Amino acid sequence: MSNSSISKLLQLVSEERLRGSTAGYRGVLIASESDKARVVNSAAFRRLQQKAQVFPLEPNASVRTRLTHSIEVSQIGRYLTQKIIEKFVSNDTSSKRYNELTALVNIVETACLLHDIGNPPFGHLGESAVREWCRDIQLAGDVLHFDGNPQGFRLISFLAGEDRFGLNLSCSLLLSTIKYPWDVKNRPIDKKVGIFDSDVKSYEECCERLNWKTGKIFPLMQIMDIADEIAYSMSDLEDGLEKGIIDDEDLKNEFDPFFSEITAKSNHIKPFIAFKTAIINLAVETATKNYTDNIDGIFNGDFRCNIPGETEVGDLLKKVGTFARARIYRSPAAEGVELAGRSVIKGLLSHFGQLRSLSADNFNALLSDDREKIKAQNLDFHGHLLRRLPKRYIEKYSILDRGDEQSRRAHLIIDFIAGMTDDFALETYQVLEGIRIK
């Protein structure tokens, strides 16, 4: 990796924020530490501890949640970034260079902590339940493309925090979280939407601050994405072992001779831990080489970095994915609760969707607590529903320059349900259905 290449990467490390920090400019290292502090101290991050990775409502604390998975991704992301930096050999030990390089590692690490922040309860079936509801009631616009990725950017850049800037994270970090840098109108064919229409302005301003072209995949995001790929491939196997869905013999049958060769060298480590550690280390080395060898293409926006399938570890990871889909994701333990979770999300949307079907006048009557109109229009039940929504989200809904009223109201309902934990979603659904009295 050339000196100019690392310099290009470091140009993307900035303390610029969409709203200036009240503490002023303190340098990129402190800014990156502040970003991480804002994330790990946020309620949205804490809620990940009760959102499933693969197995919803799992009582076994050893099985991963979105929180523990995100922490593991952040460790691999930090490791991978450090290996990329190692490829750059320099005698420059100035404080400025140290600060920039450390901030670079911090940004990727924090982006990894955030990569699942927008996921709704009950995983991918929760996402599809939201999209189905939007189609069923004939909504228009970007909500038809609801996904955890644009919801995550919306959450950290707008919903969380007290003002319209969300957590007010650095532009470098915000861009590092966007896997699909386009909205509905500009997305390539067959690609997911990565930014909701109302958040495009924030995205474009971040790009302008960093002199980055809109629509190009951000180089630091690619490191985060690779770390996620490495982490979930191994964690899903380990969770399958923890729940007794698979065992070491299954892994030996599926992944020999690699599995036996690695475990034979590790007398004091459990077979799977030796297998997992070897694959992570090999994957990081392979990804580092692929990233640094193709750094120019990454900056030009025409190279999507991954772990090449033709490499040993790339082939292994493909086999892991196939095995996990067949033996773990499709197991009754995973599918049964996911199916129930889908019904929970659809039920919640059906109940809270009654707020969306109100006329603008009636909804305003609820917001202003106009008792005469509420009584005349028989809106008492709707008032109970509205009072369950966070006041901060209602305040964000009231910001008029973020889309038309119907779009903002649809997002308000989806924001509330997407932010729920698995447990809270189930409990709220049971209360609304009269199954539980609280």
NUZATOR-356989 format. One line per 3 residues: number of its first residue (from 0); their letters; for each residue x negated, y, z of C-alpha. Coordinates in nm, 4 decimals. Layout:
// residues N
NUM) A) X Y Z | ...
//
This chain:
// residues 438
0) MSN) 0.0000 0.0000 0.0000 | -0.1558 0.3294 -0.1073 | -0.2060 0.6415 0.0973
3) SSI) 0.0450 0.8219 -0.1250 | 0.3034 0.5475 -0.0654 | 0.2983 0.5790 0.3122
6) SKL) 0.3076 0.9557 0.2725 | 0.6262 0.9199 0.0660 | 0.7831 0.7077 0.3364
9) LQL) 0.6869 0.9583 0.6036 | 0.8442 1.2409 0.4035 | 1.1766 1.0714 0.4779
12) VSE) 1.1105 1.0996 0.8525 | 1.2682 1.4236 0.9635 | 1.4228 1.5762 1.2753
15) ERL) 1.6807 1.7625 1.0641 | 2.0401 1.7211 1.1863 | 2.3651 1.8396 1.0324
18) RGS) 2.4139 2.0499 1.3454 | 2.0965 2.1838 1.4990 | 2.0011 2.0250 1.8284
21) TAG) 2.0678 2.2353 2.1373 | 1.7151 2.1490 2.2497 | 1.5682 2.2968 1.9327
24) YRG) 1.2924 2.1402 1.7243 | 1.0659 1.9139 1.9295 | 0.8989 1.7022 1.6613
27) VLI) 0.9995 1.3849 1.4790 | 0.8910 1.1445 1.7529 | 1.1069 1.3031 2.0226
30) ASE) 1.3924 1.3376 1.7715 | 1.3780 0.9656 1.6922 | 1.3777 0.8806 2.0631
33) SDK) 1.6736 1.1130 2.1143 | 1.8603 0.9350 1.8343 | 1.8099 0.6003 2.0009
36) ARV) 1.9228 0.7383 2.3372 | 2.2414 0.8786 2.1809 | 2.3188 0.5414 2.0260
39) VNS) 2.2499 0.3126 2.3222 | 2.4406 0.5429 2.5589 | 2.7472 0.5666 2.3350
42) AAF) 3.0749 0.3901 2.4118 | 3.0903 0.2602 2.0544 | 2.7613 0.0762 2.1043
45) RRL) 2.8715 -0.0698 2.4377 | 3.1893 -0.2022 2.2788 | 2.9785 -0.4311 2.0602
48) QQK) 2.9309 -0.6539 2.3655 | 3.2918 -0.7711 2.3248 | 3.3001 -0.8034 1.9477
51) AQV) 3.2221 -1.1449 1.8030 | 2.9314 -1.2280 1.5775 | 3.0770 -1.5623 1.4616
54) FPL) 3.2872 -1.6975 1.7505 | 3.5552 -1.4533 1.8772 | 3.6605 -1.4514 2.2435
57) EPN) 3.3759 -1.6892 2.3269 | 3.3429 -1.7511 2.7066 | 2.9847 -1.8821 2.6777
60) ASV) 2.7593 -1.5801 2.7332 | 2.4708 -1.7528 2.5526 | 2.6618 -1.7304 2.2229
63) RTR) 2.5937 -1.4042 2.0430 | 2.8145 -1.0994 2.0280 | 2.7681 -0.8097 1.7867
66) LTH) 2.5641 -0.6412 2.0593 | 2.3132 -0.9208 2.1183 | 2.2877 -0.9783 1.7423
69) SIE) 2.2165 -0.6081 1.6844 | 1.9419 -0.6121 1.9477 | 1.7798 -0.9093 1.7720
72) VSQ) 1.8039 -0.7335 1.4350 | 1.6392 -0.4259 1.5871 | 1.3462 -0.6343 1.7131
75) IGR) 1.2901 -0.7849 1.3679 | 1.3364 -0.4443 1.2040 | 1.0727 -0.2959 1.4334
78) YLT) 0.8357 -0.5864 1.3636 | 0.8900 -0.5629 0.9882 | 0.8276 -0.1870 0.9836
81) QKI) 0.5063 -0.2298 1.1796 | 0.3872 -0.4950 0.9316 | 0.4632 -0.2586 0.6436
84) IEK) 0.2610 0.0131 0.8157 | -0.0251 -0.2342 0.8655 | -0.0540 -0.2612 0.4887
87) FVS) -0.1615 0.0999 0.4954 | -0.5163 0.1166 0.6281 | -0.6285 0.4618 0.7342
90) NDT) -0.8736 0.6281 0.9698 | -0.6235 0.9086 1.0214 | -0.5563 0.8967 1.3932
93) SSK) -0.4270 1.2502 1.4254 | -0.1375 1.3108 1.6605 | 0.0838 1.4196 1.3720
96) RYN) 0.0328 1.0937 1.1819 | 0.0820 0.8868 1.4986 | 0.4062 1.0685 1.5736
99) ELT) 0.5386 1.0199 1.2214 | 0.4522 0.6502 1.2059 | 0.6048 0.5839 1.5473
102) ALV) 0.9154 0.7806 1.4519 | 0.9429 0.5710 1.1334 | 0.9522 0.2535 1.3431
105) NIV) 1.2064 0.4080 1.5796 | 1.4382 0.5124 1.2978 | 1.4496 0.1629 1.1485
108) ETA) 1.4954 0.0084 1.4926 | 1.7890 0.2374 1.5707 | 1.9446 0.1844 1.2263
111) CLL) 1.9369 -0.1878 1.3067 | 2.1169 -0.1242 1.6352 | 2.3850 0.0584 1.4359
114) HDI) 2.4267 -0.1794 1.1432 | 2.7450 -0.3449 1.2797 | 2.8856 -0.0456 1.4700
117) GNP) 3.1852 -0.0041 1.2367 | 3.3018 -0.3647 1.2316 | 3.6606 -0.4150 1.3514
120) PFG) 3.7685 -0.6918 1.5918 | 3.7537 -1.0504 1.4629 | 3.4894 -0.9952 1.1967
123) HLG) 3.5518 -1.0213 0.8247 | 3.9084 -1.1431 0.8661 | 3.9721 -0.8258 1.0645
126) ESA) 3.8430 -0.6220 0.7705 | 4.0591 -0.8084 0.5219 | 4.3651 -0.7694 0.7492
129) VRE) 4.3234 -0.3906 0.7381 | 4.2931 -0.3919 0.3589 | 4.6000 -0.6156 0.3257
132) WCR) 4.8041 -0.3825 0.5459 | 4.7002 -0.0838 0.3346 | 4.8125 -0.2632 0.0189
135) DIQ) 5.1353 -0.3918 0.1753 | 5.2553 -0.0446 0.2696 | 5.1289 0.0987 -0.0602
138) LAG) 4.8705 0.3358 0.0779 | 4.6442 0.5078 -0.1713 | 4.2839 0.6192 -0.1517
141) DVL) 3.9708 0.4917 0.0150 | 4.1463 0.3047 0.2982 | 4.2243 0.0348 0.0402
144) HFD) 3.8498 -0.0357 0.0470 | 3.8161 -0.0460 0.4247 | 3.4956 -0.2152 0.5386
147) GNP) 3.2687 -0.2070 0.8408 | 2.9995 -0.0204 0.6476 | 3.1804 0.3064 0.5653
150) QGF) 3.3614 0.2843 0.8996 | 3.0238 0.2725 1.0742 | 2.9026 0.5876 0.9010
153) RLI) 3.2351 0.7576 0.9783 | 3.2019 0.6587 1.3433 | 2.8494 0.7853 1.4051
156) SFL) 2.8720 1.0977 1.1881 | 3.2241 1.2097 1.2857 | 3.4378 1.0091 1.5303
159) AGE) 3.1972 0.9558 1.8193 | 3.0965 1.2571 2.0228 | 3.2873 1.5713 2.1037
162) DRF) 3.2658 1.7694 1.7791 | 3.2904 1.7058 1.4075 | 2.9272 1.5888 1.3857
165) GLN) 2.9795 1.2694 1.5857 | 2.6610 1.1688 1.7638 | 2.4777 1.4363 1.5607
168) LSC) 2.2030 1.1941 1.4625 | 1.9100 1.2904 1.2437 | 1.9652 1.2858 0.8692
171) SLL) 1.6878 1.0264 0.8397 | 1.8780 0.7884 1.0657 | 2.2183 0.8540 0.9076
174) LST) 2.0884 0.7698 0.5590 | 1.9124 0.4615 0.6985 | 2.2514 0.3135 0.7948
177) IKY) 2.4208 0.3442 0.4521 | 2.3988 0.0154 0.2602 | 2.6165 0.1325 -0.0295
180) PWD) 2.5519 0.5029 -0.0999 | 2.8675 0.5795 -0.2968 | 3.2366 0.6513 -0.2498
183) VKN) 3.5350 0.5090 -0.4389 | 3.4918 0.7334 -0.7418 | 3.1187 0.6766 -0.7861
186) RPI) 3.0717 0.3136 -0.6881 | 2.9192 0.0770 -0.9461 | 3.1404 -0.2019 -1.0768
189) DKK) 3.1898 -0.4868 -0.8272 | 3.0138 -0.2975 -0.5474 | 3.1552 -0.2230 -0.2040
192) VGI) 3.2442 0.1297 -0.0985 | 2.9897 0.2613 0.1507 | 3.1234 0.6103 0.2246
195) FDS) 3.4801 0.7281 0.2777 | 3.5866 1.0352 0.0793 | 3.6082 1.2547 0.3888
198) DVK) 3.2469 1.1696 0.4803 | 3.0898 1.2386 0.1399 | 3.0090 1.5974 0.2309
201) SYE) 2.8059 1.4852 0.5338 | 2.6226 1.2286 0.3214 | 2.5424 1.4814 0.0495
204) ECC) 2.4144 1.7344 0.3008 | 2.1858 1.4695 0.4551 | 2.0443 1.3952 0.1105
207) ERL) 1.9899 1.7642 0.0452 | 1.8065 1.8108 0.3756 | 1.5661 1.5259 0.2907
210) NWK) 1.5413 1.6044 -0.0801 | 1.6864 1.2608 -0.1568 | 1.9043 1.1958 -0.4616
213) TGK) 2.2625 1.0959 -0.3863 | 2.3599 0.7476 -0.4987 | 2.0066 0.6097 -0.4535
216) IFP) 1.9549 0.3375 -0.1932 | 1.7500 0.4810 0.0924 | 1.4126 0.3052 0.1448
219) LMQ) 1.4414 0.2805 0.5239 | 1.7872 0.1250 0.4977 | 1.6358 -0.1559 0.2936
222) IMD) 1.4109 -0.2515 0.5850 | 1.7136 -0.2633 0.8158 | 1.9064 -0.4770 0.5678
225) IAD) 1.6257 -0.7322 0.5374 | 1.5967 -0.7525 0.9170 | 1.9689 -0.8285 0.9376
228) EIA) 1.9389 -1.1019 0.6758 | 1.6566 -1.2690 0.8677 | 1.8248 -1.2371 1.2076
231) YSM) 2.1738 -1.3647 1.1292 | 2.0489 -1.6654 0.9350 | 1.8707 -1.7959 1.2439
234) SDL) 2.1136 -1.6746 1.5094 | 2.4108 -1.8476 1.3495 | 2.2267 -2.1800 1.3557
237) EDG) 2.1328 -2.1269 1.7206 | 2.4925 -2.0445 1.8144 | 2.6042 -2.3608 1.6342
240) LEK) 2.3596 -2.5581 1.8492 | 2.4762 -2.3827 2.1668 | 2.8376 -2.4764 2.0975
243) GII) 2.7526 -2.8358 2.0026 | 2.8758 -2.7991 1.6439 | 2.5356 -2.9103 1.5105
246) DDE) 2.2252 -3.0654 1.6695 | 1.8517 -3.0907 1.6032 | 1.9006 -3.4077 1.4022
249) DLK) 2.1280 -3.2190 1.1618 | 1.8570 -2.9580 1.1146 | 1.5937 -3.2234 1.0597
252) NEF) 1.8067 -3.3932 0.7949 | 1.8791 -3.0647 0.6212 | 1.5453 -2.8836 0.6387
255) DPF) 1.2749 -3.1502 0.6309 | 0.9829 -3.1603 0.5722 | 0.9517 -2.7998 0.6990
258) FSE) 1.1408 -2.8702 1.0226 | 0.9336 -3.1770 1.1173 | 0.6020 -3.0162 1.0221
261) ITA) 0.6681 -2.7107 1.2387 | 0.8121 -2.8917 1.5385 | 0.5278 -3.1450 1.5387
264) KSN) 0.2827 -2.8608 1.6103 | 0.4836 -2.7209 1.9017 | 0.4696 -2.9601 2.1932
267) HIK) 0.5750 -2.7041 2.4538 | 0.8549 -2.5315 2.2613 | 1.2018 -2.6611 2.1858
270) PFI) 1.2275 -2.7795 1.8247 | 1.4725 -2.5130 1.7137 | 1.2754 -2.2284 1.8741
273) AFK) 0.9628 -2.3416 1.6882 | 1.1624 -2.3668 1.3641 | 1.3244 -2.0256 1.4161
276) TAI) 0.9984 -1.8506 1.5061 | 0.8151 -1.9953 1.2060 | 1.0888 -1.8856 0.9634
279) INL) 1.1111 -1.5330 1.1089 | 0.7344 -1.4836 1.0893 | 0.7170 -1.6217 0.7358
282) AVE) 1.0180 -1.4147 0.6281 | 0.8677 -1.0940 0.7694 | 0.5370 -1.1581 0.5923
285) TAT) 0.7140 -1.2294 0.2633 | 0.9464 -0.9285 0.2936 | 0.6526 -0.7023 0.3809
288) KNY) 0.4678 -0.8042 0.0655 | 0.7768 -0.7651 -0.1518 | 0.8501 -0.4220 -0.0063
291) TDN) 0.4984 -0.2832 -0.0362 | 0.4377 -0.4346 -0.3810 | 0.7522 -0.2685 -0.5134
294) IDG) 0.7403 0.0605 -0.3256 | 0.7560 0.2694 -0.6444 | 1.0710 0.0919 -0.7614
297) IFN) 1.2235 0.1350 -0.4162 | 1.1652 0.5107 -0.4305 | 1.2994 0.5295 -0.7848
300) GDF) 1.6166 0.3573 -0.6698 | 1.5945 0.0746 -0.9213 | 1.4629 -0.2035 -0.6945
303) RCN) 1.6683 -0.3691 -0.4203 | 1.4220 -0.5334 -0.1858 | 1.4984 -0.8787 -0.0479
306) IPG) 1.3259 -1.2050 0.0271 | 1.2722 -1.3627 -0.3173 | 1.4565 -1.6922 -0.3597
309) ETE) 1.1634 -1.8495 -0.5387 | 0.9426 -1.8236 -0.2286 | 0.9289 -2.1007 0.0316
312) VGD) 1.1080 -1.8983 0.2960 | 1.3557 -1.7564 0.0432 | 1.4535 -2.1092 -0.0540
315) LLK) 1.4842 -2.2066 0.3121 | 1.7083 -1.9086 0.3890 | 1.9364 -1.9948 0.0976
318) KVG) 1.9677 -2.3470 0.2344 | 2.0372 -2.2068 0.5813 | 2.3180 -1.9935 0.4377
321) TFA) 2.4756 -2.2876 0.2573 | 2.4469 -2.5076 0.5646 | 2.5916 -2.2422 0.7977
324) RAR) 2.8915 -2.1829 0.5724 | 2.9693 -2.5528 0.5505 | 2.9041 -2.6563 0.9102
327) IYR) 2.9435 -2.3467 1.1307 | 3.1574 -2.0725 0.9730 | 3.4148 -2.3285 0.8592
330) SPA) 3.4200 -2.5193 1.1861 | 3.7522 -2.5274 1.3770 | 3.5843 -2.3386 1.6635
333) AEG) 3.5137 -2.0415 1.4348 | 3.8080 -2.0529 1.1939 | 4.0811 -2.1197 1.4499
336) VEL) 4.0204 -1.8077 1.6573 | 3.9521 -1.5967 1.3454 | 4.2905 -1.6925 1.2023
339) AGR) 4.4579 -1.5971 1.5289 | 4.2569 -1.2752 1.5289 | 4.3808 -1.1872 1.1826
342) SVI) 4.7387 -1.2164 1.3087 | 4.6494 -0.9917 1.6025 | 4.5114 -0.7199 1.3718
345) KGL) 4.8093 -0.7436 1.1350 | 5.0450 -0.7215 1.4326 | 4.8700 -0.4150 1.5740
348) LSH) 4.8807 -0.2435 1.2365 | 5.2492 -0.3232 1.2048 | 5.3236 -0.1628 1.5419
351) FGQ) 5.0998 0.1414 1.5171 | 5.1840 0.1747 1.1483 | 5.5202 0.3093 1.2581
354) LRS) 5.3364 0.6322 1.3379 | 5.2222 0.6560 0.9782 | 5.5747 0.6121 0.8393
357) LSA) 5.7080 0.9176 1.0266 | 5.7640 1.2436 0.8437 | 5.4996 1.5107 0.9012
360) DNF) 5.7529 1.7152 1.1020 | 5.8343 1.4261 1.3328 | 5.4688 1.3399 1.3814
363) NAL) 5.3937 1.7034 1.4666 | 5.6779 1.6909 1.7192 | 5.4978 1.4038 1.8918
366) LSD) 5.1658 1.5870 1.8855 | 5.3188 1.9009 2.0371 | 5.5349 1.6992 2.2784
369) DRE) 5.8493 1.8732 2.1513 | 6.0940 1.7021 2.3891 | 6.4093 1.8262 2.2197
372) KIK) 6.3046 1.6993 1.8777 | 6.1671 1.3751 2.0195 | 6.5008 1.3067 2.1834
375) AQN) 6.7049 1.4138 1.8793 | 6.4994 1.1961 1.6408 | 6.4763 0.8989 1.8812
378) LDF) 6.0958 0.9127 1.8904 | 6.0337 0.7998 2.2480 | 5.8811 0.4671 2.1435
381) HGH) 5.6582 0.6449 1.8909 | 5.5441 0.8716 2.1727 | 5.4367 0.5672 2.3731
384) LLR) 5.2346 0.4478 2.0739 | 5.0712 0.7859 2.0197 | 4.9637 0.8103 2.3832
387) RLP) 4.7639 0.4892 2.3427 | 4.5408 0.6566 2.0842 | 4.2248 0.8272 2.2141
390) KRY) 4.2716 1.2039 2.2503 | 3.9376 1.2601 2.0799 | 4.0551 1.0736 1.7689
393) IEK) 4.3750 1.2800 1.7595 | 4.1624 1.5957 1.7794 | 3.9516 1.4686 1.4880
396) YSI) 4.2695 1.3946 1.2895 | 4.3650 1.7605 1.3326 | 4.0566 1.8839 1.1422
399) LDR) 4.2325 1.9931 0.8237 | 3.9476 1.9916 0.5716 | 3.8957 1.6137 0.5824
402) GDE) 4.1672 1.5040 0.3407 | 4.5430 1.5338 0.3102 | 4.7663 1.4709 0.6106
405) QSR) 4.8792 1.1208 0.5082 | 4.5207 1.0075 0.4521 | 4.4061 1.1527 0.7844
408) RAH) 4.6937 0.9847 0.9675 | 4.6197 0.6456 0.8081 | 4.2550 0.6801 0.9101
411) LII) 4.3616 0.7772 1.2626 | 4.5470 0.4495 1.3091 | 4.2727 0.2420 1.1477
414) DFI) 4.0027 0.4198 1.3502 | 4.1768 0.3230 1.6737 | 4.2242 -0.0431 1.5834
417) AGM) 3.8805 -0.0823 1.4226 | 3.7196 0.0479 1.7403 | 3.8877 -0.2093 1.9633
420) TDD) 3.6988 -0.5003 2.1137 | 3.8310 -0.8509 2.0489 | 3.9625 -0.8724 2.4063
423) FAL) 4.1325 -0.5327 2.4019 | 4.2912 -0.5993 2.0628 | 4.4397 -0.9258 2.1894
426) ETY) 4.5626 -0.7673 2.5121 | 4.7198 -0.4682 2.3331 | 4.8921 -0.6963 2.0825
429) QVL) 5.0331 -0.9135 2.3619 | 5.1683 -0.6060 2.5439 | 5.3369 -0.4730 2.2288
432) EGI) 5.4855 -0.8142 2.1548 | 5.6149 -0.8476 2.5104 | 5.3961 -1.1527 2.5742
435) RIK) 5.2066 -0.9752 2.8519 | 5.3268 -0.7145 3.0970 | 5.0567 -0.4903 3.2309
//
